[in-house]
Amino acid sequence: MVRSRKALLGAVALAGATALVLAGCASGGTDTAESEEPDDSTSAEVGGDLALKIGTALPVTGSLAFLGPPEIEGVNYAQSLINEYTETSGLELDVVHGDSGDLDNKAYETEIPRLLSENVSAIVGAASSGVSLQFIDQVVGAGVVQISPANTSDAFTTYDDNGLYFRTAPSDVLQGDVHGNFVAEQGYQTLGLIVLNDAYGTGLASYITEAFENAGGEVVASATFNPGDTTFDSQISEVLAADPDAISLITFDEAKVIVPNLVSQGFPAEDLFFVDGNMASYEADFDPGTLTGAKGTYPGPTPDQVQEFVEGLDAYVEESGADALSDYTYAPEAFDAVNLIALASLASGSTDPADIAAKLQEVSGGTGDGEKCETFAACADIILDGGTADYDGVSSPVTFDDVGDPTEGMINIYEYQDDNTYVPYEG
């Protein structure tokens, strides 16, 4: 059955850094993956021994490679804490890493079959919605759970995925609404868009356009480019010719080429707006002051809102000998994805993907009858004592609805400084 789209109920302002919360519910039912009688190789009583193996398909190469380190280390950090508790929980987690690449280099074409050949119960990834759409049928067709820490396209809400696809980042319905309204609230009357022509780019562009125009503005140009393009002169010319008050860039690291071109032609950086696909530190890419005053949105908490998590992650990364992180985008969402998979496995007493999928909504609190907990260990104790755990994540409470979408999430707004790094927008 095709998944039914959930209804957007509203958004509520949060204190502190500018952020919004999405609350939603399913507008209809869906087929849920039902477990068959598990065999001895995948099943155990709750509290028994479980050897859980998952894979990752996250960007090591390609236009989203800057998101790879925080997401990968978020997975590794979760694994380390889960395995510290193995003696008590009986669950041991093994992680097989893979490269999702992007729509240009297509690393996923070889990596997904390799991961599936490892008999993983779940795959964490991809970061790019467009990339996930290239292999979701292969993963769920193999009966394996897919959970993305960063997919935001609304295409997944209604995707026919046999109840096996989940994500810990809210959809672009929310980000588009926040972004478009924020640009309008800054006093801009006209907006130009430069948009990646894939499911993520065009979907987000449509929601930004809807929000901006509902707020009284007008989108005067929307120029698209294709994945793999390296020159953007025609798109830049098209948008500048429309003389917009502001420009939103819905890109990945193509922004490294587009921004200097726009600025060199006299477009003010303070009138540029970014999204999660290109919200990154450009300290090493641009001259100081290039991005001063530019602003942008992306889903997830600020580092200050997850300071304890960031400190723990940094300590783990240092101890493991990996390169220190300079960006934490989607690290909390990746961390939460792994914890939820492990808790669903523990709650079902199984490593069978269908059994895990059937428990993911429950352990996220989506069934509404669990006991709140914020760590794998605390949630595992509840499960082992015969209760129902409701994991509230680092990135958000998560709380999956019956189509695998989180019903709660944050969209934060940031502003670039003279060194081309960003901080929470103060207003």
C-alpha positions in Angstrom: 0.0 0.0 0.0 1.3 3.5 -0.8 2.0 5.4 2.4 -0.5 8.2 3.2 0.8 11.7 3.7 0.6 13.0 7.2 -1.2 16.2 8.0 0.8 19.2 9.1 -0.8 20.5 12.3 1.4 23.5 13.0 4.6 25.0 14.2 5.5 26.5 17.6 8.3 28.8 18.4 11.0 27.6 20.8 13.0 29.7 23.2 16.6 30.4 22.6 18.0 30.2 19.1 15.4 30.7 16.4 13.8 27.3 15.9 10.4 25.7 15.1 8.8 22.4 16.1 6.8 20.3 13.7 3.8 18.4 15.1 1.9 16.0 12.9 -0.2 12.9 12.6 -0.9 10.4 10.0 -3.8 11.1 7.8 -4.4 7.5 7.0 -3.1 4.0 7.5 -0.3 2.0 5.9 0.8 -1.6 5.6 3.3 -2.3 8.4 6.0 -4.9 8.0 4.8 -7.9 9.8 7.3 -10.4 11.2 7.0 -14.0 10.4 8.0 -16.6 12.9 11.7 -15.7 13.4 14.4 -18.4 13.2 17.0 -19.1 15.8 19.7 -17.1 13.8 17.9 -13.8 14.3 15.7 -14.2 17.3 16.1 -14.4 21.1 14.1 -13.6 24.2 14.3 -10.1 25.4 17.5 -9.9 27.4 19.1 -12.8 25.4 22.1 -12.5 23.1 21.6 -10.5 20.0 24.3 -10.0 17.3 23.0 -7.0 15.4 24.7 -5.8 12.2 23.9 -2.6 10.4 25.4 -0.8 7.5 25.9 2.9 6.6 25.5 4.5 3.2 26.7 8.0 4.0 28.6 10.5 1.9 32.4 9.8 1.9 32.7 11.2 -1.6 30.7 13.5 -3.7 28.9 16.9 -3.3 27.7 16.1 0.3 31.0 14.7 1.5 31.2 17.5 4.1 28.3 15.8 5.9 30.0 12.5 6.0 32.3 12.9 9.0 29.7 14.1 11.5 27.1 11.5 10.4 29.6 8.7 10.4 31.1 9.6 13.8 27.5 10.0 15.1 27.0 6.4 14.1 30.3 5.2 15.6 29.7 7.1 18.9 26.3 5.4 19.3 27.8 2.0 18.6 30.5 2.6 21.3 27.9 3.4 23.9 25.6 0.5 22.9 28.5 -1.9 23.1 29.6 -0.6 26.5 26.2 -1.9 27.7 26.4 -5.3 26.0 27.0 -7.3 29.2 23.7 -6.0 30.6 21.6 -5.7 27.4 22.8 -8.8 25.6 22.9 -6.8 22.4 26.2 -6.3 20.5 26.3 -4.0 17.5 28.5 -4.4 14.5 28.7 -1.6 11.9 29.8 -2.0 8.3 30.5 1.4 6.7 29.8 2.3 3.0 29.9 5.3 0.8 26.7 6.6 -0.7 28.5 9.1 -3.0 26.2 11.3 -5.0 24.1 11.3 -8.1 27.2 12.1 -10.2 29.7 9.5 -9.0 27.0 6.9 -8.1 29.1 5.2 -5.5 25.8 3.6 -4.2 25.6 1.4 -7.2 28.4 -0.8 -5.9 28.2 0.0 -2.2 24.5 -0.9 -1.6 24.9 -4.5 -3.0 28.1 -4.9 -0.9 26.3 -3.8 2.3 23.3 -6.1 1.5 25.7 -9.0 0.9 26.9 -8.5 4.5 23.4 -9.5 5.7 22.8 -6.3 7.6 19.5 -5.7 9.4 19.4 -2.0 8.5 21.2 0.6 6.5 21.7 4.1 7.9 21.6 6.6 5.0 21.7 8.2 2.6 22.2 11.9 3.4 20.8 13.0 0.1 17.2 12.5 -0.6 17.9 12.1 -4.3 20.5 9.4 -3.6 18.2 7.5 -1.2 15.6 7.5 -4.0 18.1 5.7 -6.2 18.5 2.7 -3.9 15.4 2.6 -1.6 13.7 0.0 -3.7 16.8 -2.2 -3.6 17.1 -2.0 0.2 13.4 -2.5 1.1 13.0 -5.0 -1.7 15.7 -7.0 0.1 13.6 -6.8 3.2 16.1 -4.5 5.0 15.3 -1.5 7.1 16.5 1.9 5.8 16.7 4.8 8.2 18.1 8.2 7.0 19.5 10.9 9.4 19.1 13.6 6.7 16.5 12.8 4.0 14.1 15.7 4.0 12.2 15.3 0.7 8.4 14.9 1.1 8.6 12.1 -1.5 9.3 9.6 1.3 6.1 10.3 3.2 4.0 8.6 0.6 6.6 6.2 -0.7 5.6 2.5 -1.1 8.3 1.1 1.1 6.7 -1.9 2.8 6.9 -0.1 6.2 10.7 -0.4 6.1 11.8 3.2 5.6 12.2 5.7 8.4 14.0 9.0 8.9 15.1 11.1 11.9 15.1 14.5 10.2 11.8 16.3 9.5 10.6 16.7 6.0 11.1 19.8 3.8 7.5 20.8 4.4 8.7 22.3 7.6 12.0 23.7 6.4 10.4 25.3 3.4 7.7 26.9 5.6 10.3 28.3 8.0 12.7 29.4 5.3 10.1 31.2 3.1 8.5 32.9 6.0 11.8 34.0 7.5 12.9 35.6 4.2 9.5 37.5 4.1 9.8 38.5 7.7 13.2 40.1 6.9 11.3 42.6 4.6 12.2 41.1 1.2 9.4 41.5 -1.4 11.0 39.4 -4.3 13.0 36.3 -4.2 15.2 34.4 -6.7 16.0 30.7 -6.4 18.9 28.7 -7.7 17.8 25.1 -7.4 19.3 21.6 -7.7 17.1 19.6 -10.0 16.5 16.5 -7.9 13.8 15.4 -5.4 15.4 17.4 -2.6 16.0 20.6 -4.5 12.8 20.9 -6.3 10.7 19.8 -3.4 12.3 22.2 -1.0 12.0 25.0 -3.6 8.3 24.4 -3.9 7.7 24.8 -0.2 9.9 27.9 0.1 8.0 29.4 -2.8 4.6 28.6 -1.3 5.5 30.0 2.1 7.1 33.2 0.7 4.3 33.9 -1.6 1.6 33.2 1.0 3.5 35.8 3.1 3.0 38.4 0.4 6.2 38.0 -1.5 6.9 37.0 -5.1 9.4 34.4 -6.4 10.6 36.2 -9.6 13.0 33.5 -10.9 13.7 29.9 -10.2 16.7 28.6 -12.2 17.5 24.9 -12.0 20.8 22.9 -12.6 21.4 19.2 -12.9 23.5 17.0 -10.5 27.1 17.0 -11.7 27.0 20.4 -13.3 30.1 22.5 -12.6 29.2 25.8 -14.3 26.2 27.9 -13.4 26.6 31.0 -15.4 23.2 30.7 -17.1 21.3 30.1 -13.9 23.1 33.1 -12.2 22.3 35.3 -15.2 18.7 34.3 -15.2 18.2 35.0 -11.6 20.1 38.3 -11.6 18.2 39.5 -14.6 15.0 39.3 -12.5 16.5 41.7 -10.0 15.3 39.9 -6.9 15.7 41.5 -3.4 17.0 38.2 -2.1 18.3 34.9 -3.4 18.0 31.5 -1.8 20.5 28.8 -2.9 19.1 25.3 -2.8 22.2 23.4 -3.6 24.9 21.1 -2.1 28.6 22.2 -2.4 27.9 23.8 -5.8 27.5 26.9 -3.5 31.3 27.1 -3.5 31.1 28.1 -7.2 27.9 30.0 -7.2 28.5 32.3 -4.2 31.8 33.9 -5.4 30.2 34.4 -8.8 27.1 36.2 -7.3 29.2 38.3 -5.0 31.7 39.3 -7.7 28.7 40.6 -9.8 27.7 42.9 -6.9 24.9 40.8 -5.2 25.2 41.5 -1.5 26.0 38.5 0.7 23.6 39.7 3.3 20.8 39.1 0.9 21.8 35.4 0.3 20.0 32.6 2.1 21.2 29.0 2.5 19.6 25.7 3.3 20.7 22.5 5.0 22.3 21.1 1.8 24.9 23.9 1.8 25.0 25.2 5.4 28.7 24.6 6.0 31.8 26.3 7.2 33.4 28.1 4.2 36.4 29.4 6.2 38.9 27.6 3.9 36.9 28.3 0.7 36.2 32.0 0.6 38.1 35.2 1.4 37.2 36.7 4.8 34.0 38.6 4.7 32.6 36.9 1.6 29.5 35.6 3.4 29.1 38.2 6.1 25.4 38.6 6.9 24.2 35.6 4.8 21.7 33.5 6.6 20.3 30.0 6.3 18.1 27.2 7.7 18.7 23.6 8.5 16.9 20.9 10.6 18.3 19.9 13.9 19.5 21.5 17.2 22.3 23.9 17.5 25.6 22.8 19.1 24.6 24.8 22.2 21.3 22.9 22.4 23.2 19.6 22.4 26.4 20.7 24.2 26.7 17.5 26.3 26.3 15.4 23.2 28.9 17.4 21.3 31.4 17.2 24.2 30.9 13.4 24.4 31.2 13.0 20.6 34.4 15.1 20.5 35.9 13.1 23.3 35.0 9.8 21.5 36.5 11.1 18.2 39.7 12.1 19.9 40.1 8.8 21.7 39.4 6.9 18.5 42.1 8.7 16.6 39.8 10.1 13.9 40.1 13.7 12.6 38.4 16.3 14.9 35.0 17.4 13.7 34.5 21.0 12.5 30.8 20.6 11.8 28.1 18.6 13.6 25.3 18.7 11.0 23.1 15.6 11.2 25.5 13.9 13.8 22.6 13.9 16.4 20.2 12.5 13.8 22.6 9.7 12.9 23.3 8.9 16.6 19.5 8.7 17.2 19.0 6.5 14.2 21.4 3.9 15.5 20.0 4.0 19.0 16.5 3.5 17.7 17.5 0.5 15.5 19.2 -1.1 18.5 16.3 -0.5 20.9 13.8 -1.9 18.3 16.0 -5.0 18.0 16.2 -5.4 21.8 12.4 -4.8 22.2 11.6 -7.4 19.6 14.2 -9.8 20.8 15.3 -10.2 17.1 17.7 -8.9 14.5 15.2 -9.7 11.7 14.6 -6.5 9.8 10.8 -6.9 9.8 10.7 -7.4 13.5 12.9 -4.3 14.0 10.7 -2.2 11.7 7.6 -3.3 13.6 9.1 -2.0 16.9 10.6 1.3 15.6 7.5 3.4 16.1 7.0 2.0 19.6 10.5 2.7 20.9 10.4 6.2 19.4 7.2 6.9 21.5 5.0 6.9 18.4 2.5 4.6 20.0 2.1 6.9 23.0 2.4 4.3 25.7 6.1 4.2 26.6 8.2 5.4 29.5 10.5 8.4 28.6 14.3 7.7 28.4 17.2 9.6 26.8 20.0 7.0 26.4 20.3 3.5 25.1 21.2 2.2 28.5 18.2 3.8 30.2 15.8 2.7 27.5 17.4 -0.8 27.5 16.7 -1.1 31.2 13.1 -0.3 30.7 12.8 -2.9 28.0 14.6 -5.6 30.0 12.3 -4.9 32.9 9.3 -5.7 30.7 8.3 -2.1 30.0 7.9 0.0 26.9 10.7 2.5 26.2 10.0 5.9 24.6 13.4 7.2 23.4 13.7 10.9 23.3 16.7 11.6 21.1 19.5 14.1 21.0 18.2 15.6 17.7 14.6 15.8 18.9 12.0 13.5 20.6 11.8 11.9 17.1 8.5 10.1 17.7 7.8 8.3 14.4 4.3 8.3 13.0 2.9 5.3 11.2 4.7 6.2 7.9 8.1 6.5 9.5 8.3 10.3 9.6 9.3 12.1 12.8 6.4 14.2 14.1 8.7 16.6 16.0 11.8 18.4 14.9 13.6 21.7 15.0 14.6 24.1 12.2 17.3 26.5 13.3 18.3 29.8 11.6 21.9 30.8 11.3 23.9 33.8 10.2 27.4 33.9 8.7 30.2 35.9 10.3 33.3 37.6 8.8 35.3 34.3 8.9 32.6 32.5 6.7 31.4 30.3 9.6 27.9 30.6 11.0 26.4 31.1 14.4 22.7 31.0 15.6 20.8 34.0 14.3 20.1 36.5 17.0 17.6 38.8 15.2 
